[in-house]
Amino acid sequence: MKKRAVVSERGTITIPESIRKIANIHPGDLIEFEPYKDDIILRRLLVTRAEEEKFMSDDEWDKFEKMVKQQLKNGEYTGYTDFEKAKEHSRRLRK
């Protein structure tokens, strides 16, 4: 699939809509250009905060949410005033 764009005087281009959809590119996304031989590779970069990556994956969050809902249903409540203590307690519960 070839799609074309015209380079403006300032060097800007508009990525065709069909390409943006395929590459899941949205306004505000970070794009990287990499020269490769006579071509240019364009890729969308995903940026996440390091502390989010370390804490729990999406699957772990889903399991954790189900566990918490079950605990609440059973009348089990735990309160925290410190985020680190809550994370440590969560890790113990998931084991």
N, C-alpha and C positions, 0 to 999 in steps of 0.2 A: 504494500500500500504506500503510494507516494503522495505526499501532501506538500504544498509549497507555501512559502511566506515571503514577503518582500521586506528587505532590510531598509529601515528608514535612514535619514541623514544622521540621526543620533545613534544608529547601530541597534535600534530596537526591532523586535519582530513580534508578531502575534502568532501564538501556537494555535493551529487549527483546532476547532472544537472537537472533531472526531478523535484527534490525537490526545487532547486533554482528557477526554472520557476514557480512552483506552489506558492511559498512563495514570489515571486518577489524580490529575493535577487541578488544584483549586486556587483561587486568589489568595495570595499570602504565602503559598508554598515556596520552599527554598529549592532552587534548581541549580544543578551543577553541570558545567560544560567541560568535557575532556577531549583534547585533541587526540585523534587516533589516525595515523597515516594521513591520508588526504581527506578524512572525514572528521566530524565532530559528534561525540556521544553526549546526549542530553539525558540527565536522570533527575528524578525527583528525590530529594533527601528527606528522610524522616528524622525529626528532632524530638528527643524525649529527655526529660530530666533524669539524671543518674539515679536519684533516690527512688523514682517511680519504678525503674527497671529492677532495682535490687529488692523491692518490697514484695510484690506478688505479680504473677502473670495474670492474664485475663481469665484463664481456667481456674486458677487459685482463687481469684476474687469471686467467681461464680460459686465455687464450693463453699467459700467462707460466708458468702451472703446466705446461702441455703442453711448453713449451720447456725448462723445467728438467728434467722427467722424461726428455726426449730427451737432454739433455746428460749426465744421470747414467747413462743407458743406454750412451752413448758413452764413458763414463769421464772426462768433463770435470767437474772440481770447482773451485770458487772459494770461498775462505773470507774472511769479513769480521769485523772487530772493531768497525766503525763503521757504524751504520745508514744514515747519509747516503751513505757511499761505496757501500753495497749498492744503495741506491735509484738513484744516478747510474749505476752499472754496469748495472742493470736497464733503465733508460731507453735506454742506448746499444744494448743487445741487441735491444730491441723495434723499433728504427728500421730 
